[in-house]
Amino acid sequence: MSMATCKICDAQSSHFVQAQLLGKYDVDHFKYAQCRLVRTEDPYWLVEADQTPITKSDDGLVARNIGFAQLTIEVITKFLRCMWSLP
């Protein structure tokens, strides 16, 4: 298990959970106590994951990703406002 310093809060990570990806990789996830960000270990499985589409019949993939992108923007904006007490 690798521990790393957070690029946002500068805290050390601790092991959070392990999950199986692609049905065969046991991937460790780490959490930072200060900012509560969760990250994975170095993503060695990405090349393999990108080679296979989720499913050919998934016609909502783009719409979901757009929605998740908008949600991510809102979460990051709210987080930054809280950190720097912006209006």
HTML snippet that shows the backbone in 3Dmol.js (N, CA, C, O; Angstrom):
<script src="https://3Dmol.org/build/3Dmol-min.js"></script>
<div id="view" style="width:600px;height:400px;position:relative"></div>
<script>
const pdb = `
ATOM      1  N   MET A   1       0.838  -1.187   0.000  1.00  0.00           N
ATOM      2  CA  MET A   1       0.000   0.000   0.000  1.00  0.00           C
ATOM      3  C   MET A   1       0.878   1.244   0.000  1.00  0.00           C
ATOM      4  O   MET A   1       1.815   1.357   0.791  1.00  0.00           O
ATOM      5  N   SER A   2       0.572   2.158  -0.878  1.00  0.00           N
ATOM      6  CA  SER A   2       1.361   3.382  -0.933  1.00  0.00           C
ATOM      7  C   SER A   2       0.613   4.507  -0.229  1.00  0.00           C
ATOM      8  O   SER A   2      -0.607   4.629  -0.336  1.00  0.00           O
ATOM      9  N   MET A   3       1.360   5.312   0.478  1.00  0.00           N
ATOM     10  CA  MET A   3       0.774   6.492   1.113  1.00  0.00           C
ATOM     11  C   MET A   3       1.354   7.706   0.416  1.00  0.00           C
ATOM     12  O   MET A   3       2.533   7.721   0.061  1.00  0.00           O
ATOM     13  N   ALA A   4       0.553   8.695   0.225  1.00  0.00           N
ATOM     14  CA  ALA A   4       1.001   9.889  -0.477  1.00  0.00           C
ATOM     15  C   ALA A   4       0.443  11.126   0.199  1.00  0.00           C
ATOM     16  O   ALA A   4      -0.562  11.074   0.908  1.00  0.00           O
ATOM     17  N   THR A   5       1.115  12.229  -0.036  1.00  0.00           N
ATOM     18  CA  THR A   5       0.656  13.509   0.483  1.00  0.00           C
ATOM     19  C   THR A   5      -0.402  14.074  -0.461  1.00  0.00           C
ATOM     20  O   THR A   5      -0.231  14.043  -1.680  1.00  0.00           O
ATOM     21  N   CYS A   6      -1.488  14.586   0.098  1.00  0.00           N
ATOM     22  CA  CYS A   6      -2.582  15.151  -0.690  1.00  0.00           C
ATOM     23  C   CYS A   6      -2.134  16.446  -1.366  1.00  0.00           C
ATOM     24  O   CYS A   6      -1.471  17.283  -0.752  1.00  0.00           O
ATOM     25  N   LYS A   7      -2.501  16.597  -2.623  1.00  0.00           N
ATOM     26  CA  LYS A   7      -2.162  17.803  -3.367  1.00  0.00           C
ATOM     27  C   LYS A   7      -3.093  18.960  -3.011  1.00  0.00           C
ATOM     28  O   LYS A   7      -2.828  20.102  -3.388  1.00  0.00           O
ATOM     29  N   ILE A   8      -4.172  18.682  -2.293  1.00  0.00           N
ATOM     30  CA  ILE A   8      -5.116  19.727  -1.901  1.00  0.00           C
ATOM     31  C   ILE A   8      -4.863  20.188  -0.468  1.00  0.00           C
ATOM     32  O   ILE A   8      -4.715  21.383  -0.215  1.00  0.00           O
ATOM     33  N   CYS A   9      -4.812  19.223   0.486  1.00  0.00           N
ATOM     34  CA  CYS A   9      -4.720  19.610   1.904  1.00  0.00           C
ATOM     35  C   CYS A   9      -3.355  19.320   2.529  1.00  0.00           C
ATOM     36  O   CYS A   9      -3.114  19.689   3.678  1.00  0.00           O
ATOM     37  N   ASP A  10      -2.458  18.665   1.785  1.00  0.00           N
ATOM     38  CA  ASP A  10      -1.094  18.385   2.238  1.00  0.00           C
ATOM     39  C   ASP A  10      -1.042  17.364   3.381  1.00  0.00           C
ATOM     40  O   ASP A  10      -0.013  17.252   4.048  1.00  0.00           O
ATOM     41  N   ALA A  11      -2.120  16.625   3.619  1.00  0.00           N
ATOM     42  CA  ALA A  11      -2.154  15.605   4.674  1.00  0.00           C
ATOM     43  C   ALA A  11      -1.724  14.258   4.105  1.00  0.00           C
ATOM     44  O   ALA A  11      -1.702  14.066   2.889  1.00  0.00           O
ATOM     45  N   GLN A  12      -1.383  13.336   4.986  1.00  0.00           N
ATOM     46  CA  GLN A  12      -1.053  11.971   4.583  1.00  0.00           C
ATOM     47  C   GLN A  12      -2.342  11.155   4.454  1.00  0.00           C
ATOM     48  O   GLN A  12      -3.317  11.399   5.165  1.00  0.00           O
ATOM     49  N   SER A  13      -2.332  10.194   3.546  1.00  0.00           N
ATOM     50  CA  SER A  13      -3.508   9.346   3.348  1.00  0.00           C
ATOM     51  C   SER A  13      -3.453   8.149   4.278  1.00  0.00           C
ATOM     52  O   SER A  13      -2.397   7.790   4.799  1.00  0.00           O
ATOM     53  N   SER A  14      -4.617   7.537   4.475  1.00  0.00           N
ATOM     54  CA  SER A  14      -4.699   6.275   5.197  1.00  0.00           C
ATOM     55  C   SER A  14      -5.561   5.326   4.367  1.00  0.00           C
ATOM     56  O   SER A  14      -6.397   5.765   3.578  1.00  0.00           O
ATOM     57  N   HIS A  15      -5.349   4.016   4.551  1.00  0.00           N
ATOM     58  CA  HIS A  15      -6.104   3.045   3.769  1.00  0.00           C
ATOM     59  C   HIS A  15      -7.589   3.183   4.096  1.00  0.00           C
ATOM     60  O   HIS A  15      -7.964   3.298   5.263  1.00  0.00           O
ATOM     61  N   PHE A  16      -8.428   3.171   3.066  1.00  0.00           N
ATOM     62  CA  PHE A  16      -9.864   3.387   3.229  1.00  0.00           C
ATOM     63  C   PHE A  16     -10.641   2.103   2.933  1.00  0.00           C
ATOM     64  O   PHE A  16     -11.420   1.638   3.766  1.00  0.00           O
ATOM     65  N   VAL A  17     -10.429   1.536   1.751  1.00  0.00           N
ATOM     66  CA  VAL A  17     -11.159   0.335   1.348  1.00  0.00           C
ATOM     67  C   VAL A  17     -10.426  -0.305   0.169  1.00  0.00           C
ATOM     68  O   VAL A  17      -9.621   0.343  -0.501  1.00  0.00           O
ATOM     69  N   GLN A  18     -10.711  -1.566  -0.070  1.00  0.00           N
ATOM     70  CA  GLN A  18     -10.186  -2.241  -1.257  1.00  0.00           C
ATOM     71  C   GLN A  18     -11.379  -2.693  -2.089  1.00  0.00           C
ATOM     72  O   GLN A  18     -12.347  -3.232  -1.552  1.00  0.00           O
ATOM     73  N   ALA A  19     -11.310  -2.476  -3.396  1.00  0.00           N
ATOM     74  CA  ALA A  19     -12.399  -2.866  -4.290  1.00  0.00           C
ATOM     75  C   ALA A  19     -11.815  -3.565  -5.507  1.00  0.00           C
ATOM     76  O   ALA A  19     -10.686  -3.295  -5.915  1.00  0.00           O
ATOM     77  N   GLN A  20     -12.597  -4.463  -6.076  1.00  0.00           N
ATOM     78  CA  GLN A  20     -12.129  -5.185  -7.254  1.00  0.00           C
ATOM     79  C   GLN A  20     -12.579  -4.452  -8.513  1.00  0.00           C
ATOM     80  O   GLN A  20     -13.755  -4.127  -8.674  1.00  0.00           O
ATOM     81  N   LEU A  21     -11.626  -4.199  -9.398  1.00  0.00           N
ATOM     82  CA  LEU A  21     -11.913  -3.542 -10.667  1.00  0.00           C
ATOM     83  C   LEU A  21     -11.679  -4.508 -11.813  1.00  0.00           C
ATOM     84  O   LEU A  21     -10.773  -5.340 -11.764  1.00  0.00           O
ATOM     85  N   LEU A  22     -12.494  -4.392 -12.832  1.00  0.00           N
ATOM     86  CA  LEU A  22     -12.436  -5.238 -14.020  1.00  0.00           C
ATOM     87  C   LEU A  22     -12.544  -6.721 -13.678  1.00  0.00           C
ATOM     88  O   LEU A  22     -12.124  -7.581 -14.452  1.00  0.00           O
ATOM     89  N   GLY A  23     -13.110  -7.004 -12.516  1.00  0.00           N
ATOM     90  CA  GLY A  23     -13.312  -8.373 -12.105  1.00  0.00           C
ATOM     91  C   GLY A  23     -12.052  -9.133 -11.734  1.00  0.00           C
ATOM     92  O   GLY A  23     -12.098 -10.347 -11.537  1.00  0.00           O
ATOM     93  N   LYS A  24     -10.896  -8.417 -11.635  1.00  0.00           N
ATOM     94  CA  LYS A  24      -9.672  -9.150 -11.324  1.00  0.00           C
ATOM     95  C   LYS A  24      -8.604  -8.374 -10.578  1.00  0.00           C
ATOM     96  O   LYS A  24      -7.664  -8.985 -10.067  1.00  0.00           O
ATOM     97  N   TYR A  25      -8.705  -7.065 -10.493  1.00  0.00           N
ATOM     98  CA  TYR A  25      -7.676  -6.276  -9.813  1.00  0.00           C
ATOM     99  C   TYR A  25      -8.192  -5.798  -8.458  1.00  0.00           C
ATOM    100  O   TYR A  25      -9.193  -5.084  -8.391  1.00  0.00           O
ATOM    101  N   ASP A  26      -7.520  -6.187  -7.389  1.00  0.00           N
ATOM    102  CA  ASP A  26      -7.864  -5.700  -6.056  1.00  0.00           C
ATOM    103  C   ASP A  26      -7.136  -4.382  -5.847  1.00  0.00           C
ATOM    104  O   ASP A  26      -5.921  -4.353  -5.649  1.00  0.00           O
ATOM    105  N   VAL A  27      -7.890  -3.296  -5.893  1.00  0.00           N
ATOM    106  CA  VAL A  27      -7.315  -1.958  -5.878  1.00  0.00           C
ATOM    107  C   VAL A  27      -7.570  -1.292  -4.533  1.00  0.00           C
ATOM    108  O   VAL A  27      -8.706  -1.226  -4.064  1.00  0.00           O
ATOM    109  N   ASP A  28      -6.503  -0.803  -3.924  1.00  0.00           N
ATOM    110  CA  ASP A  28      -6.618  -0.091  -2.654  1.00  0.00           C
ATOM    111  C   ASP A  28      -7.053   1.346  -2.890  1.00  0.00           C
ATOM    112  O   ASP A  28      -6.620   1.995  -3.842  1.00  0.00           O
ATOM    113  N   HIS A  29      -7.917   1.831  -2.005  1.00  0.00           N
ATOM    114  CA  HIS A  29      -8.364   3.221  -2.025  1.00  0.00           C
ATOM    115  C   HIS A  29      -7.898   3.866  -0.728  1.00  0.00           C
ATOM    116  O   HIS A  29      -7.901   3.232   0.327  1.00  0.00           O
ATOM    117  N   PHE A  30      -7.504   5.112  -0.813  1.00  0.00           N
ATOM    118  CA  PHE A  30      -6.962   5.841   0.327  1.00  0.00           C
ATOM    119  C   PHE A  30      -7.785   7.098   0.566  1.00  0.00           C
ATOM    120  O   PHE A  30      -8.355   7.668  -0.364  1.00  0.00           O
ATOM    121  N   LYS A  31      -7.838   7.520   1.816  1.00  0.00           N
ATOM    122  CA  LYS A  31      -8.621   8.705   2.185  1.00  0.00           C
ATOM    123  C   LYS A  31      -7.741   9.649   2.984  1.00  0.00           C
ATOM    124  O   LYS A  31      -6.931   9.223   3.808  1.00  0.00           O
ATOM    125  N   TYR A  32      -7.915  10.943   2.725  1.00  0.00           N
ATOM    126  CA  TYR A  32      -7.213  11.981   3.473  1.00  0.00           C
ATOM    127  C   TYR A  32      -8.149  12.500   4.563  1.00  0.00           C
ATOM    128  O   TYR A  32      -9.281  12.892   4.277  1.00  0.00           O
ATOM    129  N   ALA A  33      -7.682  12.503   5.802  1.00  0.00           N
ATOM    130  CA  ALA A  33      -8.535  12.885   6.934  1.00  0.00           C
ATOM    131  C   ALA A  33      -8.949  14.344   6.874  1.00  0.00           C
ATOM    132  O   ALA A  33     -10.071  14.677   7.252  1.00  0.00           O
ATOM    133  N   GLN A  34      -8.082  15.210   6.414  1.00  0.00           N
ATOM    134  CA  GLN A  34      -8.384  16.645   6.455  1.00  0.00           C
ATOM    135  C   GLN A  34      -9.418  17.056   5.396  1.00  0.00           C
ATOM    136  O   GLN A  34     -10.427  17.676   5.732  1.00  0.00           O
ATOM    137  N   CYS A  35      -9.179  16.718   4.129  1.00  0.00           N
ATOM    138  CA  CYS A  35     -10.104  17.146   3.066  1.00  0.00           C
ATOM    139  C   CYS A  35     -11.107  16.058   2.678  1.00  0.00           C
ATOM    140  O   CYS A  35     -12.050  16.325   1.933  1.00  0.00           O
ATOM    141  N   ARG A  36     -10.909  14.831   3.180  1.00  0.00           N
ATOM    142  CA  ARG A  36     -11.776  13.677   2.939  1.00  0.00           C
ATOM    143  C   ARG A  36     -11.792  13.206   1.481  1.00  0.00           C
ATOM    144  O   ARG A  36     -12.689  12.465   1.079  1.00  0.00           O
ATOM    145  N   LEU A  37     -10.817  13.626   0.701  1.00  0.00           N
ATOM    146  CA  LEU A  37     -10.671  13.149  -0.665  1.00  0.00           C
ATOM    147  C   LEU A  37     -10.311  11.671  -0.637  1.00  0.00           C
ATOM    148  O   LEU A  37      -9.530  11.235   0.209  1.00  0.00           O
ATOM    149  N   VAL A  38     -10.877  10.900  -1.557  1.00  0.00           N
ATOM    150  CA  VAL A  38     -10.551   9.480  -1.677  1.00  0.00           C
ATOM    151  C   VAL A  38      -9.867   9.291  -3.025  1.00  0.00           C
ATOM    152  O   VAL A  38     -10.325   9.812  -4.042  1.00  0.00           O
ATOM    153  N   ARG A  39      -8.768   8.544  -3.027  1.00  0.00           N
ATOM    154  CA  ARG A  39      -8.035   8.272  -4.262  1.00  0.00           C
ATOM    155  C   ARG A  39      -7.682   6.790  -4.304  1.00  0.00           C
ATOM    156  O   ARG A  39      -7.753   6.098  -3.288  1.00  0.00           O
ATOM    157  N   THR A  40      -7.304   6.311  -5.477  1.00  0.00           N
ATOM    158  CA  THR A  40      -6.861   4.927  -5.620  1.00  0.00           C
ATOM    159  C   THR A  40      -5.342   4.891  -5.651  1.00  0.00           C
ATOM    160  O   THR A  40      -4.671   5.922  -5.716  1.00  0.00           O
ATOM    161  N   GLU A  41      -4.825   3.675  -5.602  1.00  0.00           N
ATOM    162  CA  GLU A  41      -3.399   3.508  -5.849  1.00  0.00           C
ATOM    163  C   GLU A  41      -3.140   3.869  -7.307  1.00  0.00           C
ATOM    164  O   GLU A  41      -4.087   4.127  -8.051  1.00  0.00           O
ATOM    165  N   ASP A  42      -1.884   3.893  -7.728  1.00  0.00           N
ATOM    166  CA  ASP A  42      -1.582   4.243  -9.118  1.00  0.00           C
ATOM    167  C   ASP A  42      -2.404   3.373 -10.062  1.00  0.00           C
ATOM    168  O   ASP A  42      -2.396   2.150  -9.924  1.00  0.00           O
ATOM    169  N   PRO A  43      -3.113   3.974 -11.017  1.00  0.00           N
ATOM    170  CA  PRO A  43      -4.085   3.247 -11.859  1.00  0.00           C
ATOM    171  C   PRO A  43      -3.434   2.424 -12.985  1.00  0.00           C
ATOM    172  O   PRO A  43      -3.498   2.802 -14.155  1.00  0.00           O
ATOM    173  N   TYR A  44      -2.823   1.322 -12.623  1.00  0.00           N
ATOM    174  CA  TYR A  44      -2.151   0.454 -13.592  1.00  0.00           C
ATOM    175  C   TYR A  44      -3.144  -0.268 -14.503  1.00  0.00           C
ATOM    176  O   TYR A  44      -2.733  -0.831 -15.517  1.00  0.00           O
ATOM    177  N   TRP A  45      -4.414  -0.267 -14.180  1.00  0.00           N
ATOM    178  CA  TRP A  45      -5.446  -0.990 -14.926  1.00  0.00           C
ATOM    179  C   TRP A  45      -6.107  -0.147 -16.014  1.00  0.00           C
ATOM    180  O   TRP A  45      -6.943  -0.667 -16.753  1.00  0.00           O
ATOM    181  N   LEU A  46      -5.767   1.120 -16.138  1.00  0.00           N
ATOM    182  CA  LEU A  46      -6.477   2.010 -17.059  1.00  0.00           C
ATOM    183  C   LEU A  46      -6.346   1.615 -18.529  1.00  0.00           C
ATOM    184  O   LEU A  46      -7.322   1.694 -19.275  1.00  0.00           O
ATOM    185  N   VAL A  47      -5.169   1.198 -18.950  1.00  0.00           N
ATOM    186  CA  VAL A  47      -4.989   0.825 -20.352  1.00  0.00           C
ATOM    187  C   VAL A  47      -5.946  -0.307 -20.720  1.00  0.00           C
ATOM    188  O   VAL A  47      -6.588  -0.274 -21.771  1.00  0.00           O
ATOM    189  N   GLU A  48      -6.033  -1.295 -19.854  1.00  0.00           N
ATOM    190  CA  GLU A  48      -6.947  -2.415 -20.109  1.00  0.00           C
ATOM    191  C   GLU A  48      -8.404  -1.959 -20.042  1.00  0.00           C
ATOM    192  O   GLU A  48      -9.221  -2.374 -20.864  1.00  0.00           O
ATOM    193  N   ALA A  49      -8.728  -1.119 -19.081  1.00  0.00           N
ATOM    194  CA  ALA A  49     -10.109  -0.643 -18.928  1.00  0.00           C
ATOM    195  C   ALA A  49     -10.553   0.170 -20.144  1.00  0.00           C
ATOM    196  O   ALA A  49     -11.716   0.100 -20.543  1.00  0.00           O
ATOM    197  N   ASP A  50      -9.641   0.938 -20.735  1.00  0.00           N
ATOM    198  CA  ASP A  50      -9.988   1.771 -21.883  1.00  0.00           C
ATOM    199  C   ASP A  50     -10.133   0.981 -23.173  1.00  0.00           C
ATOM    200  O   ASP A  50     -10.659   1.506 -24.154  1.00  0.00           O
ATOM    201  N   GLN A  51      -9.683  -0.265 -23.197  1.00  0.00           N
ATOM    202  CA  GLN A  51      -9.759  -1.076 -24.408  1.00  0.00           C
ATOM    203  C   GLN A  51     -11.146  -1.656 -24.644  1.00  0.00           C
ATOM    204  O   GLN A  51     -11.465  -2.059 -25.763  1.00  0.00           O
ATOM    205  N   THR A  52     -11.964  -1.701 -23.614  1.00  0.00           N
ATOM    206  CA  THR A  52     -13.270  -2.322 -23.729  1.00  0.00           C
ATOM    207  C   THR A  52     -14.366  -1.310 -23.417  1.00  0.00           C
ATOM    208  O   THR A  52     -14.353  -0.709 -22.343  1.00  0.00           O
ATOM    209  N   PRO A  53     -15.310  -1.109 -24.327  1.00  0.00           N
ATOM    210  CA  PRO A  53     -16.413  -0.193 -24.014  1.00  0.00           C
ATOM    211  C   PRO A  53     -17.277  -0.771 -22.891  1.00  0.00           C
ATOM    212  O   PRO A  53     -17.302  -1.982 -22.672  1.00  0.00           O
ATOM    213  N   ILE A  54     -17.972   0.099 -22.195  1.00  0.00           N
ATOM    214  CA  ILE A  54     -18.832  -0.357 -21.107  1.00  0.00           C
ATOM    215  C   ILE A  54     -19.868  -1.339 -21.648  1.00  0.00           C
ATOM    216  O   ILE A  54     -20.000  -2.451 -21.138  1.00  0.00           O
ATOM    217  N   THR A  55     -20.582  -0.936 -22.653  1.00  0.00           N
ATOM    218  CA  THR A  55     -21.516  -1.822 -23.356  1.00  0.00           C
ATOM    219  C   THR A  55     -21.962  -1.116 -24.631  1.00  0.00           C
ATOM    220  O   THR A  55     -22.097   0.108 -24.657  1.00  0.00           O
ATOM    221  N   LYS A  56     -22.185  -1.876 -25.661  1.00  0.00           N
ATOM    222  CA  LYS A  56     -22.583  -1.281 -26.943  1.00  0.00           C
ATOM    223  C   LYS A  56     -23.981  -0.676 -26.891  1.00  0.00           C
ATOM    224  O   LYS A  56     -24.287   0.254 -27.637  1.00  0.00           O
ATOM    225  N   SER A  57     -24.825  -1.200 -26.014  1.00  0.00           N
ATOM    226  CA  SER A  57     -26.207  -0.733 -25.968  1.00  0.00           C
ATOM    227  C   SER A  57     -26.437   0.383 -24.952  1.00  0.00           C
ATOM    228  O   SER A  57     -27.578   0.786 -24.729  1.00  0.00           O
ATOM    229  N   ASP A  58     -25.382   0.881 -24.343  1.00  0.00           N
ATOM    230  CA  ASP A  58     -25.528   1.933 -23.331  1.00  0.00           C
ATOM    231  C   ASP A  58     -25.654   3.288 -24.020  1.00  0.00           C
ATOM    232  O   ASP A  58     -24.655   3.946 -24.311  1.00  0.00           O
ATOM    233  N   ASP A  59     -26.901   3.697 -24.279  1.00  0.00           N
ATOM    234  CA  ASP A  59     -27.116   4.963 -24.973  1.00  0.00           C
ATOM    235  C   ASP A  59     -27.197   6.154 -24.022  1.00  0.00           C
ATOM    236  O   ASP A  59     -27.389   7.283 -24.475  1.00  0.00           O
ATOM    237  N   GLY A  60     -27.056   5.934 -22.729  1.00  0.00           N
ATOM    238  CA  GLY A  60     -27.076   7.037 -21.771  1.00  0.00           C
ATOM    239  C   GLY A  60     -25.705   7.403 -21.241  1.00  0.00           C
ATOM    240  O   GLY A  60     -25.589   8.244 -20.349  1.00  0.00           O
ATOM    241  N   LEU A  61     -24.654   6.778 -21.781  1.00  0.00           N
ATOM    242  CA  LEU A  61     -23.301   6.998 -21.275  1.00  0.00           C
ATOM    243  C   LEU A  61     -22.879   8.464 -21.361  1.00  0.00           C
ATOM    244  O   LEU A  61     -22.372   9.015 -20.384  1.00  0.00           O
ATOM    245  N   VAL A  62     -23.077   9.086 -22.484  1.00  0.00           N
ATOM    246  CA  VAL A  62     -22.667  10.483 -22.662  1.00  0.00           C
ATOM    247  C   VAL A  62     -23.474  11.393 -21.744  1.00  0.00           C
ATOM    248  O   VAL A  62     -22.909  12.277 -21.099  1.00  0.00           O
ATOM    249  N   ALA A  63     -24.769  11.189 -21.678  1.00  0.00           N
ATOM    250  CA  ALA A  63     -25.618  12.030 -20.826  1.00  0.00           C
ATOM    251  C   ALA A  63     -25.211  11.912 -19.356  1.00  0.00           C
ATOM    252  O   ALA A  63     -25.165  12.914 -18.642  1.00  0.00           O
ATOM    253  N   ARG A  64     -24.915  10.692 -18.904  1.00  0.00           N
ATOM    254  CA  ARG A  64     -24.484  10.513 -17.512  1.00  0.00           C
ATOM    255  C   ARG A  64     -23.165  11.221 -17.250  1.00  0.00           C
ATOM    256  O   ARG A  64     -22.992  11.852 -16.208  1.00  0.00           O
ATOM    257  N   ASN A  65     -22.234  11.118 -18.194  1.00  0.00           N
ATOM    258  CA  ASN A  65     -20.944  11.766 -18.004  1.00  0.00           C
ATOM    259  C   ASN A  65     -21.064  13.284 -17.986  1.00  0.00           C
ATOM    260  O   ASN A  65     -20.353  13.948 -17.231  1.00  0.00           O
ATOM    261  N   ILE A  66     -21.938  13.835 -18.792  1.00  0.00           N
ATOM    262  CA  ILE A  66     -22.175  15.277 -18.758  1.00  0.00           C
ATOM    263  C   ILE A  66     -22.754  15.666 -17.400  1.00  0.00           C
ATOM    264  O   ILE A  66     -22.340  16.660 -16.804  1.00  0.00           O
ATOM    265  N   GLY A  67     -23.708  14.883 -16.917  1.00  0.00           N
ATOM    266  CA  GLY A  67     -24.297  15.147 -15.599  1.00  0.00           C
ATOM    267  C   GLY A  67     -23.266  15.050 -14.487  1.00  0.00           C
ATOM    268  O   GLY A  67     -23.242  15.888 -13.586  1.00  0.00           O
ATOM    269  N   PHE A  68     -22.409  14.024 -14.546  1.00  0.00           N
ATOM    270  CA  PHE A  68     -21.356  13.880 -13.527  1.00  0.00           C
ATOM    271  C   PHE A  68     -20.354  15.021 -13.611  1.00  0.00           C
ATOM    272  O   PHE A  68     -19.849  15.471 -12.583  1.00  0.00           O
ATOM    273  N   ALA A  69     -20.058  15.497 -14.816  1.00  0.00           N
ATOM    274  CA  ALA A  69     -19.141  16.628 -14.969  1.00  0.00           C
ATOM    275  C   ALA A  69     -19.730  17.876 -14.320  1.00  0.00           C
ATOM    276  O   ALA A  69     -19.022  18.614 -13.635  1.00  0.00           O
ATOM    277  N   GLN A  70     -21.016  18.113 -14.532  1.00  0.00           N
ATOM    278  CA  GLN A  70     -21.672  19.271 -13.924  1.00  0.00           C
ATOM    279  C   GLN A  70     -21.693  19.148 -12.400  1.00  0.00           C
ATOM    280  O   GLN A  70     -21.452  20.129 -11.697  1.00  0.00           O
ATOM    281  N   LEU A  71     -21.977  17.965 -11.892  1.00  0.00           N
ATOM    282  CA  LEU A  71     -21.974  17.732 -10.450  1.00  0.00           C
ATOM    283  C   LEU A  71     -20.578  17.940  -9.870  1.00  0.00           C
ATOM    284  O   LEU A  71     -20.430  18.530  -8.800  1.00  0.00           O
ATOM    285  N   THR A  72     -19.564  17.461 -10.568  1.00  0.00           N
ATOM    286  CA  THR A  72     -18.184  17.626 -10.112  1.00  0.00           C
ATOM    287  C   THR A  72     -17.812  19.099 -10.026  1.00  0.00           C
ATOM    288  O   THR A  72     -17.167  19.521  -9.067  1.00  0.00           O
ATOM    289  N   ILE A  73     -18.207  19.875 -11.010  1.00  0.00           N
ATOM    290  CA  ILE A  73     -17.942  21.318 -10.989  1.00  0.00           C
ATOM    291  C   ILE A  73     -18.602  21.954  -9.770  1.00  0.00           C
ATOM    292  O   ILE A  73     -17.982  22.771  -9.090  1.00  0.00           O
ATOM    293  N   GLU A  74     -19.846  21.591  -9.485  1.00  0.00           N
ATOM    294  CA  GLU A  74     -20.552  22.148  -8.333  1.00  0.00           C
ATOM    295  C   GLU A  74     -19.883  21.769  -7.020  1.00  0.00           C
ATOM    296  O   GLU A  74     -19.744  22.608  -6.130  1.00  0.00           O
ATOM    297  N   VAL A  75     -19.464  20.502  -6.891  1.00  0.00           N
ATOM    298  CA  VAL A  75     -18.814  20.038  -5.661  1.00  0.00           C
ATOM    299  C   VAL A  75     -17.485  20.762  -5.456  1.00  0.00           C
ATOM    300  O   VAL A  75     -17.199  21.240  -4.359  1.00  0.00           O
ATOM    301  N   ILE A  76     -16.681  20.842  -6.501  1.00  0.00           N
ATOM    302  CA  ILE A  76     -15.384  21.515  -6.381  1.00  0.00           C
ATOM    303  C   ILE A  76     -15.576  22.988  -6.046  1.00  0.00           C
ATOM    304  O   ILE A  76     -14.872  23.526  -5.191  1.00  0.00           O
ATOM    305  N   THR A  77     -16.510  23.637  -6.704  1.00  0.00           N
ATOM    306  CA  THR A  77     -16.764  25.056  -6.433  1.00  0.00           C
ATOM    307  C   THR A  77     -17.195  25.264  -4.991  1.00  0.00           C
ATOM    308  O   THR A  77     -16.702  26.174  -4.324  1.00  0.00           O
ATOM    309  N   LYS A  78     -18.109  24.432  -4.500  1.00  0.00           N
ATOM    310  CA  LYS A  78     -18.575  24.543  -3.118  1.00  0.00           C
ATOM    311  C   LYS A  78     -17.430  24.273  -2.147  1.00  0.00           C
ATOM    312  O   LYS A  78     -17.287  24.975  -1.146  1.00  0.00           O
ATOM    313  N   PHE A  79     -16.612  23.253  -2.438  1.00  0.00           N
ATOM    314  CA  PHE A  79     -15.465  22.914  -1.585  1.00  0.00           C
ATOM    315  C   PHE A  79     -14.490  24.082  -1.511  1.00  0.00           C
ATOM    316  O   PHE A  79     -14.016  24.430  -0.429  1.00  0.00           O
ATOM    317  N   LEU A  80     -14.193  24.683  -2.647  1.00  0.00           N
ATOM    318  CA  LEU A  80     -13.240  25.800  -2.659  1.00  0.00           C
ATOM    319  C   LEU A  80     -13.803  27.011  -1.925  1.00  0.00           C
ATOM    320  O   LEU A  80     -13.070  27.723  -1.240  1.00  0.00           O
ATOM    321  N   ARG A  81     -15.100  27.241  -2.069  1.00  0.00           N
ATOM    322  CA  ARG A  81     -15.721  28.352  -1.338  1.00  0.00           C
ATOM    323  C   ARG A  81     -15.615  28.130   0.166  1.00  0.00           C
ATOM    324  O   ARG A  81     -15.352  29.071   0.915  1.00  0.00           O
ATOM    325  N   CYS A  82     -15.816  26.898   0.609  1.00  0.00           N
ATOM    326  CA  CYS A  82     -15.710  26.586   2.041  1.00  0.00           C
ATOM    327  C   CYS A  82     -14.284  26.745   2.533  1.00  0.00           C
ATOM    328  O   CYS A  82     -14.057  27.263   3.626  1.00  0.00           O
ATOM    329  N   MET A  83     -13.323  26.304   1.735  1.00  0.00           N
ATOM    330  CA  MET A  83     -11.925  26.383   2.159  1.00  0.00           C
ATOM    331  C   MET A  83     -11.446  27.817   2.290  1.00  0.00           C
ATOM    332  O   MET A  83     -10.693  28.140   3.209  1.00  0.00           O
ATOM    333  N   TRP A  84     -11.876  28.680   1.378  1.00  0.00           N
ATOM    334  CA  TRP A  84     -11.397  30.056   1.386  1.00  0.00           C
ATOM    335  C   TRP A  84     -12.469  31.053   1.796  1.00  0.00           C
ATOM    336  O   TRP A  84     -12.293  32.260   1.628  1.00  0.00           O
ATOM    337  N   SER A  85     -13.570  30.561   2.328  1.00  0.00           N
ATOM    338  CA  SER A  85     -14.663  31.406   2.815  1.00  0.00           C
ATOM    339  C   SER A  85     -15.085  32.444   1.786  1.00  0.00           C
ATOM    340  O   SER A  85     -15.237  33.622   2.110  1.00  0.00           O
ATOM    341  N   LEU A  86     -15.270  32.013   0.561  1.00  0.00           N
ATOM    342  CA  LEU A  86     -15.723  32.918  -0.484  1.00  0.00           C
ATOM    343  C   LEU A  86     -17.256  32.986  -0.471  1.00  0.00           C
ATOM    344  O   LEU A  86     -17.911  32.026  -0.067  1.00  0.00           O
ATOM    345  N   PRO A  87     -17.816  34.089  -0.900  1.00  0.00           N
ATOM    346  CA  PRO A  87     -19.288  34.202  -0.921  1.00  0.00           C
ATOM    347  C   PRO A  87     -19.925  33.321  -1.961  1.00  0.00           C
ATOM    348  O   PRO A  87     -21.149  33.310  -2.095  1.00  0.00           O
TER     349      PRO A  87
END
`;
const viewer = $3Dmol.createViewer("view");
viewer.addModel(pdb, "pdb");
viewer.setStyle({}, {cartoon: {color: "spectrum"}});
viewer.zoomTo();
viewer.render();
</script>
